[in-house]
């Protein structure tokens, strides 16, 4: 029997008639925010999608929605008794200018956000959990987290948003501990909290490094020094980070070999094998062939021949419909309880 995954919900207006989309979104969010109405034309063009994964004491979600003005008035706070913290990653940045932004919101305090597009992820944490992590949490309302800690937390939240829906119920407590450690370290950095969150910090830095490496695999200037500058790390810190991967240069070569293998398995790729290898920094075809065989157990030409043979038999395709569900307000109430 397959392991049970954590409860997951997805709500999207794209499956509704245009005239109903804004109203459906407003109804779904009314338990949390007061949302100002839109003009008729904006209502017709409105789209919004939200997901949420329930981990027990925490909710991890995403939101991709057109610009709206969100408010929580004192009257709203008194009526709904929602008392959570929301840590929000917005990929649009301040005023939609681009760049990651982390904003901490206390639902127990009044809030007024100007019309803005939301595109990012969030972590919803009950007050008792948040104050146990950060005794001065009540002073965090409206805090924007920047610098290296903001970058670490942003990448951590991006990874969570992608990975959490597949987490099993048995894994949820471990995921919650990792989230709490990372949030504590980034919102109130100290020696003890940073040590406790070191595995999450290291994993996030590795992800940042991998993103930079993958974007520069054909760049001849890709080097440990370049990575140090991109990540803001010293050479010793970078080498320590990559010790489990047998060194930075070894890791870069492995990523290049994996990308070359993708090219060789692509029937549309017509370049010579040597030409592809040279494009990814290998100066010798013999050296490239030896490295490729060590990694994949066959020669580059054998890999290409096998891929073409597989392509002739036809790919296997599958389709899955998106699950659309509601009930998020009830989740918030249960989270408070």
Sine and cosine of phi, psi and omega as CSV:
sin_phi,cos_phi,sin_psi,cos_psi,sin_omega,cos_omega
0.00,0.00,0.72,-0.69,-0.01,-1.00
-0.94,0.35,0.57,-0.82,0.01,-1.00
-0.91,0.40,0.59,-0.81,-0.01,-1.00
-0.97,0.23,0.78,-0.62,0.03,-1.00
-1.00,0.08,0.31,-0.95,-0.02,-1.00
-0.90,0.43,0.47,-0.88,0.04,-1.00
-0.83,0.55,0.73,-0.68,-0.06,-1.00
-0.67,-0.74,0.70,-0.72,0.02,-1.00
-0.76,-0.65,0.54,-0.84,0.06,-1.00
-0.69,-0.72,0.77,-0.64,0.05,-1.00
-0.82,-0.58,0.79,-0.61,0.01,-1.00
-0.68,-0.73,0.64,-0.77,0.05,-1.00
-0.99,0.10,-0.14,0.99,-0.12,-0.99
-0.91,0.41,-0.32,0.95,-0.01,-1.00
-1.00,-0.07,0.11,0.99,-0.02,-1.00
-0.96,-0.29,0.40,-0.91,0.13,-0.99
-0.85,0.52,0.55,-0.84,-0.08,-1.00
-0.80,0.60,-0.66,0.75,-0.08,-1.00
-0.93,0.37,-0.28,0.96,-0.05,-1.00
-0.98,-0.22,-0.13,0.99,-0.19,-0.98
-0.92,0.39,-0.77,0.64,-0.04,-1.00
-0.90,0.43,-0.68,0.73,0.00,-1.00
-0.88,0.48,-0.64,0.77,0.01,-1.00
-0.91,0.41,-0.65,0.76,0.02,-1.00
-0.92,0.40,-0.69,0.72,-0.01,-1.00
-0.88,0.47,-0.65,0.76,0.03,-1.00
-0.90,0.44,-0.63,0.78,-0.03,-1.00
-0.93,0.38,-0.53,0.85,-0.06,-1.00
-1.00,-0.09,-0.10,0.99,-0.14,-0.99
-0.91,0.40,-0.36,0.93,0.04,-1.00
-0.96,0.29,-0.24,0.97,-0.05,-1.00
-0.90,-0.43,-0.68,0.74,-0.12,-0.99
-0.77,-0.64,0.41,-0.91,0.27,-0.96
-1.00,-0.08,0.83,-0.55,-0.09,-1.00
-0.91,-0.42,0.82,-0.57,0.00,-1.00
-0.92,0.39,0.57,-0.82,0.01,-1.00
-0.92,0.39,0.33,-0.94,0.03,-1.00
-0.95,-0.32,0.39,-0.92,0.13,-0.99
-0.93,0.38,0.35,-0.94,-0.14,-0.99
-0.84,0.54,-0.68,0.73,-0.03,-1.00
-0.91,0.42,-0.66,0.75,0.02,-1.00
-0.91,0.41,-0.57,0.82,0.05,-1.00
-0.88,0.47,-0.65,0.76,-0.03,-1.00
-0.92,0.40,-0.56,0.83,-0.06,-1.00
-1.00,-0.01,-0.07,1.00,-0.15,-0.99
-0.92,0.39,0.68,-0.73,0.15,-0.99
-0.65,-0.76,0.53,-0.85,0.04,-1.00
-0.35,-0.94,0.62,-0.79,0.05,-1.00
-0.67,-0.74,0.69,-0.72,0.04,-1.00
-0.66,-0.75,0.57,-0.82,0.11,-0.99
-0.78,-0.63,0.38,-0.93,0.06,-1.00
-0.45,-0.89,0.67,-0.75,0.07,-1.00
-0.87,-0.50,0.80,-0.60,-0.09,-1.00
-0.99,-0.10,0.89,-0.46,-0.04,-1.00
-0.97,-0.26,0.22,0.98,-0.04,-1.00
0.98,-0.18,-1.00,-0.01,0.02,-1.00
-1.00,0.09,-0.07,1.00,-0.03,-1.00
-0.66,-0.75,0.41,-0.91,0.16,-0.99
-0.83,-0.56,0.72,-0.69,0.10,-1.00
-0.91,-0.41,0.78,-0.63,-0.06,-1.00
-0.62,-0.79,0.10,-1.00,0.09,-1.00
-0.73,-0.69,0.36,-0.93,0.04,-1.00
-0.52,-0.85,0.73,-0.68,0.09,-1.00
-0.68,-0.73,0.99,-0.12,-0.18,-0.98
-0.61,-0.80,0.56,-0.83,0.03,-1.00
-0.89,0.45,0.25,-0.97,-0.12,-0.99
-0.88,0.48,0.78,-0.63,0.10,-0.99
-0.61,-0.79,0.36,-0.93,0.10,-1.00
-0.98,-0.18,0.83,-0.55,-0.05,-1.00
-0.94,-0.35,0.69,-0.73,-0.01,-1.00
-0.67,-0.75,0.50,-0.86,0.22,-0.98
-0.74,-0.67,0.97,-0.23,-0.02,-1.00
-1.00,0.10,0.28,-0.96,0.08,-1.00
-0.82,0.57,-0.61,0.79,0.02,-1.00
-0.91,0.42,-0.65,0.76,0.02,-1.00
-0.90,0.44,-0.67,0.74,0.00,-1.00
-0.89,0.46,-0.66,0.75,0.00,-1.00
-0.92,0.39,-0.55,0.83,-0.11,-0.99
-0.99,0.16,-0.55,0.83,-0.09,-1.00
-0.98,-0.21,-0.27,0.96,0.05,-1.00
0.86,0.51,0.29,0.96,0.06,-1.00
-0.93,0.36,0.76,-0.65,-0.17,-0.99
-0.68,-0.73,0.61,0.79,-0.05,-1.00
-0.99,-0.17,0.20,-0.98,0.20,-0.98
-0.97,-0.24,0.61,-0.79,0.10,-1.00
-0.87,-0.50,0.85,-0.53,0.12,-0.99
-0.98,-0.21,0.91,-0.42,-0.16,-0.99
-0.91,-0.41,0.77,-0.64,0.17,-0.99
-0.99,-0.16,0.85,-0.52,0.02,-1.00
-0.90,-0.44,0.91,-0.42,0.00,-1.00
-0.96,0.27,-0.26,0.97,-0.01,-1.00
-0.97,0.23,-0.37,0.93,-0.01,-1.00
0.97,0.24,-0.05,-1.00,-0.03,-1.00
-0.91,0.41,0.82,-0.57,0.06,-1.00
0.90,0.44,0.39,0.92,0.01,-1.00
0.95,0.32,0.34,0.94,-0.06,-1.00
-0.99,0.11,-0.05,1.00,0.02,-1.00
1.00,-0.06,0.40,-0.92,-0.03,-1.00
0.99,-0.13,0.57,-0.82,-0.02,-1.00
-0.93,0.37,0.58,-0.81,0.10,-0.99
-0.63,-0.77,0.74,-0.67,0.09,-1.00
-0.96,-0.28,0.82,-0.57,0.01,-1.00
-0.82,-0.57,0.74,-0.67,0.05,-1.00
-0.98,-0.19,0.80,-0.60,0.00,-1.00
-0.84,-0.54,0.71,-0.71,0.06,-1.00
-0.97,-0.23,0.93,-0.37,-0.06,-1.00
-0.93,0.36,-0.21,0.98,0.05,-1.00
-1.00,0.08,0.02,1.00,0.02,-1.00
-0.83,-0.56,0.51,-0.86,-0.02,-1.00
-0.85,0.53,0.55,-0.83,-0.05,-1.00
-0.59,-0.80,0.67,-0.75,0.09,-1.00
-0.63,-0.78,0.92,-0.40,0.01,-1.00
-0.94,-0.34,0.74,-0.67,0.05,-1.00
-0.92,0.40,0.27,-0.96,0.02,-1.00
-0.81,0.58,0.84,-0.54,-0.03,-1.00
-0.42,-0.91,0.56,-0.83,0.09,-1.00
-0.98,0.21,0.68,-0.74,0.03,-1.00
-0.93,-0.35,0.81,-0.58,0.00,-1.00
-0.57,-0.82,0.99,-0.15,-0.04,-1.00
0.12,-0.99,-0.49,-0.87,-0.08,-1.00
-0.75,-0.66,0.26,-0.97,0.04,-1.00
-0.52,-0.86,0.41,-0.91,0.14,-0.99
-0.84,-0.54,0.80,-0.59,0.01,-1.00
-0.96,-0.29,0.84,-0.55,-0.12,-0.99
-0.80,-0.60,0.81,-0.58,0.06,-1.00
-0.88,0.48,0.44,-0.90,-0.08,-1.00
-0.86,0.50,-0.67,0.75,-0.05,-1.00
-0.91,0.42,-0.57,0.82,0.05,-1.00
-0.94,0.35,-0.68,0.73,-0.04,-1.00
-0.91,0.42,-0.69,0.72,-0.04,-1.00
-0.95,0.31,-0.45,0.89,0.11,-0.99
-0.93,0.38,-0.56,0.83,0.04,-1.00
-0.97,0.24,-0.69,0.72,-0.11,-0.99
-0.72,-0.69,0.99,-0.13,-0.07,-1.00
-0.83,0.56,-0.44,0.90,0.01,-1.00
-0.99,-0.16,0.47,0.88,-0.06,-1.00
-0.86,0.51,-0.51,0.86,-0.04,-1.00
-0.88,0.48,-0.34,0.94,-0.01,-1.00
-1.00,-0.02,0.05,1.00,-0.09,-1.00
-1.00,0.02,-0.16,0.99,-0.07,-1.00
-0.82,0.57,0.82,-0.57,0.01,-1.00
1.00,0.08,0.02,1.00,-0.01,-1.00
-0.94,0.35,0.72,-0.70,0.12,-0.99
-0.95,-0.31,0.79,-0.61,-0.09,-1.00
-0.99,-0.17,0.87,-0.50,0.01,-1.00
-0.85,-0.53,-0.28,-0.96,0.04,-1.00
0.92,0.38,-0.29,-0.96,-0.06,-1.00
-0.90,0.44,-0.59,0.81,-0.01,-1.00
-0.93,0.37,-0.59,0.81,0.07,-1.00
-0.91,0.42,-0.64,0.77,0.03,-1.00
-0.91,0.42,-0.68,0.74,0.02,-1.00
-0.88,0.47,-0.71,0.70,-0.02,-1.00
-0.92,0.40,-0.61,0.79,0.02,-1.00
-0.88,0.47,-0.72,0.69,0.01,-1.00
-0.92,0.39,-0.60,0.80,0.06,-1.00
-0.87,0.49,-0.69,0.73,-0.02,-1.00
-0.94,0.35,-0.60,0.80,0.06,-1.00
-0.88,0.48,-0.70,0.71,0.01,-1.00
-0.90,0.44,-0.68,0.74,0.03,-1.00
-0.85,0.53,-0.73,0.68,-0.05,-1.00
-0.85,0.52,-0.56,0.83,0.00,-1.00
-0.99,0.16,-0.60,0.80,-0.17,-0.99
-1.00,-0.04,-0.54,0.84,-0.16,-0.99
-0.87,0.50,-0.63,0.78,-0.01,-1.00
-0.84,0.55,-0.40,0.92,0.00,-1.00
-1.00,-0.07,-0.04,1.00,-0.02,-1.00
-0.93,0.36,0.59,-0.80,0.04,-1.00
-1.00,0.05,0.29,-0.96,0.03,-1.00
-0.87,0.50,-0.60,0.80,0.01,-1.00
-0.92,0.39,-0.52,0.86,-0.02,-1.00
-0.99,0.15,-0.32,0.95,-0.12,-0.99
-0.81,0.59,-0.71,0.70,0.00,-1.00
-0.87,0.50,-0.59,0.81,0.04,-1.00
-0.93,0.38,-0.64,0.77,0.03,-1.00
-0.90,0.44,-0.68,0.73,0.01,-1.00
-0.87,0.48,-0.69,0.72,0.02,-1.00
-0.87,0.49,-0.67,0.74,0.01,-1.00
-0.89,0.45,-0.66,0.75,0.02,-1.00
-0.90,0.44,-0.73,0.69,-0.03,-1.00
-0.88,0.47,-0.67,0.74,0.01,-1.00
-0.89,0.46,-0.69,0.72,-0.06,-1.00
-0.94,0.35,-0.70,0.72,0.01,-1.00
-0.88,0.47,-0.69,0.72,0.01,-1.00
-0.88,0.47,-0.71,0.71,-0.03,-1.00
-0.90,0.44,-0.61,0.79,-0.09,-1.00
-0.99,0.12,-0.50,0.86,-0.01,-1.00
-1.00,0.00,-0.39,0.92,0.04,-1.00
-0.60,-0.80,0.93,0.37,-0.09,-1.00
-0.89,0.46,0.74,-0.67,0.11,-0.99
-0.49,-0.87,0.17,-0.99,-0.03,-1.00
-0.86,0.52,-0.74,0.67,-0.08,-1.00
-0.91,0.42,-0.71,0.71,-0.04,-1.00
-0.93,0.36,-0.57,0.82,0.03,-1.00
-0.92,0.39,-0.63,0.78,0.05,-1.00
-0.89,0.45,-0.68,0.73,-0.02,-1.00
-0.90,0.44,-0.58,0.81,-0.04,-1.00
-1.00,-0.07,0.17,0.99,-0.09,-1.00
-0.81,0.58,-0.68,0.74,0.02,-1.00
-0.87,0.50,-0.66,0.75,0.01,-1.00
-0.93,0.36,-0.64,0.77,0.03,-1.00
-0.89,0.46,-0.71,0.70,-0.01,-1.00
-0.89,0.45,-0.67,0.74,0.00,-1.00
-0.90,0.44,-0.62,0.78,0.00,-1.00
-0.94,0.35,-0.65,0.76,0.05,-1.00
-0.90,0.44,-0.63,0.77,0.05,-1.00
-0.88,0.47,-0.65,0.76,0.02,-1.00
-0.90,0.44,-0.66,0.75,0.06,-1.00
-0.88,0.47,-0.68,0.73,0.01,-1.00
-0.90,0.44,-0.68,0.73,0.00,-1.00
-0.89,0.46,-0.66,0.75,0.02,-1.00
-0.87,0.49,-0.69,0.73,0.00,-1.00
-0.92,0.39,-0.68,0.73,0.01,-1.00
-0.88,0.47,-0.74,0.67,-0.04,-1.00
-0.89,0.46,-0.51,0.86,0.01,-1.00
-0.98,0.20,-0.18,0.98,-0.09,-1.00
-0.78,-0.63,0.43,0.90,-0.08,-1.00
-0.89,0.45,-0.49,0.87,0.02,-1.00
-1.00,-0.08,0.06,1.00,-0.02,-1.00
-1.00,0.09,0.88,-0.47,-0.01,-1.00
-0.90,0.43,-0.30,0.96,0.00,-1.00
-1.00,0.05,0.00,1.00,0.02,-1.00
-0.89,0.46,0.84,-0.54,-0.11,-0.99
-0.36,-0.93,0.22,-0.98,0.09,-1.00
-0.84,0.55,-0.64,0.77,0.00,-1.00
-0.88,0.47,-0.65,0.76,0.02,-1.00
-0.90,0.43,-0.64,0.77,0.04,-1.00
-0.90,0.43,-0.65,0.76,0.02,-1.00
-0.85,0.53,-0.70,0.72,0.00,-1.00
-0.92,0.39,-0.65,0.76,-0.05,-1.00
-0.93,0.37,-0.59,0.81,-0.08,-1.00
-0.99,-0.12,-0.16,0.99,-0.04,-1.00
0.94,0.33,0.57,0.82,-0.03,-1.00
-0.90,-0.43,0.42,-0.91,0.15,-0.99
-0.98,0.21,0.27,-0.96,0.01,-1.00
-0.89,0.46,-0.65,0.76,-0.01,-1.00
-0.90,0.43,-0.64,0.76,0.03,-1.00
-0.91,0.41,-0.63,0.78,0.02,-1.00
-0.91,0.42,-0.69,0.72,-0.01,-1.00
-0.91,0.41,-0.61,0.79,0.07,-1.00
-0.89,0.45,-0.65,0.76,0.00,-1.00
-0.87,0.49,-0.59,0.81,-0.10,-1.00
-0.99,-0.15,0.13,0.99,0.04,-1.00
-0.83,0.55,-0.70,0.72,0.02,-1.00
-0.90,0.44,-0.29,0.96,-0.02,-1.00
-0.97,-0.23,0.28,0.96,0.05,-1.00
0.90,0.44,0.53,0.85,0.12,-0.99
0.98,-0.22,0.39,-0.92,-0.05,-1.00
-0.92,0.39,-0.75,0.66,-0.06,-1.00
-0.90,0.44,-0.61,0.79,0.05,-1.00
-0.89,0.45,-0.67,0.74,0.00,-1.00
-0.90,0.44,-0.70,0.71,0.01,-1.00
-0.86,0.50,-0.70,0.71,0.01,-1.00
-0.89,0.47,-0.65,0.76,0.00,-1.00
-0.89,0.45,-0.65,0.76,0.02,-1.00
-0.91,0.41,-0.61,0.79,0.04,-1.00
-0.91,0.41,-0.66,0.75,0.02,-1.00
-0.90,0.44,-0.65,0.76,0.04,-1.00
-0.88,0.47,-0.65,0.76,0.01,-1.00
-0.93,0.38,-0.63,0.78,0.05,-1.00
-0.89,0.45,-0.66,0.75,0.04,-1.00
-0.86,0.51,-0.63,0.78,0.06,-1.00
-0.86,0.52,-0.68,0.73,0.03,-1.00
-0.89,0.46,-0.69,0.73,-0.03,-1.00
-0.91,0.41,-0.44,0.90,0.01,-1.00
-1.00,0.01,0.02,1.00,-0.01,-1.00
-0.99,-0.11,0.93,-0.38,-0.01,-1.00
-0.87,0.50,-0.36,0.93,-0.02,-1.00
-0.99,0.13,-0.18,0.98,-0.01,-1.00
-0.98,0.19,0.89,-0.45,-0.09,-1.00
-0.95,-0.31,-0.06,1.00,-0.02,-1.00
-0.93,0.36,0.46,-0.89,0.11,-0.99
-0.89,0.46,0.46,-0.89,-0.01,-1.00
-0.87,0.50,-0.69,0.73,0.01,-1.00
-0.89,0.47,-0.61,0.79,0.01,-1.00
-0.89,0.45,-0.65,0.76,0.03,-1.00
-0.91,0.42,-0.69,0.72,-0.01,-1.00
-0.88,0.47,-0.68,0.73,0.01,-1.00
-0.89,0.45,-0.60,0.80,-0.01,-1.00
-0.89,0.45,-0.43,0.90,-0.02,-1.00
-0.97,-0.26,0.43,0.90,0.20,-0.98
1.00,-0.02,0.02,1.00,0.06,-1.00
-1.00,0.10,0.83,-0.56,-0.05,-1.00
-1.00,-0.06,-0.16,0.99,-0.02,-1.00
-0.72,-0.69,0.79,-0.61,0.04,-1.00
-0.91,0.42,-0.59,0.81,0.00,-1.00
-0.91,0.42,-0.69,0.72,0.03,-1.00
-0.90,0.44,-0.67,0.74,0.03,-1.00
-0.88,0.48,-0.72,0.69,-0.04,-1.00
-0.88,0.47,-0.65,0.76,0.02,-1.00
-0.91,0.42,-0.70,0.72,0.00,-1.00
-0.90,0.44,-0.63,0.77,-0.02,-1.00
-0.91,0.42,-0.70,0.71,-0.01,-1.00
-0.91,0.43,-0.63,0.78,0.05,-1.00
-0.87,0.50,-0.62,0.78,-0.06,-1.00
-0.98,0.20,-0.63,0.78,-0.19,-0.98
-0.86,-0.51,-0.06,1.00,0.09,-1.00
0.97,0.23,0.21,0.98,0.05,-1.00
-0.46,-0.89,0.23,-0.97,0.02,-1.00
-0.98,0.18,0.32,-0.95,0.06,-1.00
-0.84,0.54,-0.64,0.77,-0.01,-1.00
-0.93,0.38,-0.59,0.81,0.06,-1.00
-0.92,0.40,-0.63,0.78,0.04,-1.00
-0.88,0.48,-0.72,0.70,0.00,-1.00
-0.90,0.43,-0.68,0.73,0.00,-1.00
-0.89,0.45,-0.67,0.74,0.02,-1.00
-0.90,0.43,-0.61,0.79,0.02,-1.00
-0.91,0.41,-0.65,0.76,0.01,-1.00
-0.92,0.39,-0.62,0.79,0.03,-1.00
-0.90,0.44,-0.64,0.77,0.04,-1.00
-0.92,0.40,-0.60,0.80,-0.02,-1.00
-0.90,0.43,-0.51,0.86,-0.03,-1.00
-0.92,0.39,-0.45,0.89,-0.02,-1.00
-0.99,0.13,-0.18,0.98,0.08,-1.00
1.00,-0.06,0.64,-0.76,-0.02,-1.00
-0.97,0.22,0.41,-0.91,0.10,-0.99
-1.00,-0.09,0.78,-0.62,-0.06,-1.00
-0.88,-0.47,0.51,-0.86,0.07,-1.00
-0.61,-0.79,0.48,-0.88,0.01,-1.00
-0.76,-0.65,0.60,-0.80,0.05,-1.00
-0.67,-0.74,0.76,-0.65,0.03,-1.00
-0.98,0.21,0.56,-0.83,0.06,-1.00
-0.92,0.38,0.65,-0.76,0.05,-1.00
-1.00,0.05,0.83,-0.56,0.02,-1.00
-0.93,-0.37,0.84,-0.54,-0.03,-1.00
-0.60,-0.80,0.34,-0.94,0.07,-1.00
-0.86,-0.51,-0.35,-0.94,0.00,-1.00
0.99,-0.17,0.13,0.99,0.00,-1.00
-0.86,0.50,-0.66,0.75,0.04,-1.00
-0.83,0.55,-0.64,0.77,0.03,-1.00
-0.91,0.42,-0.59,0.81,0.07,-1.00
-0.87,0.49,-0.69,0.73,0.00,-1.00
-0.89,0.46,-0.66,0.76,0.03,-1.00
-0.90,0.43,-0.66,0.75,0.02,-1.00
-0.93,0.38,-0.55,0.83,0.03,-1.00
-0.90,0.43,-0.65,0.76,0.03,-1.00
-0.90,0.43,-0.64,0.77,-0.03,-1.00
-0.93,0.38,0.00,0.00,0.00,0.00
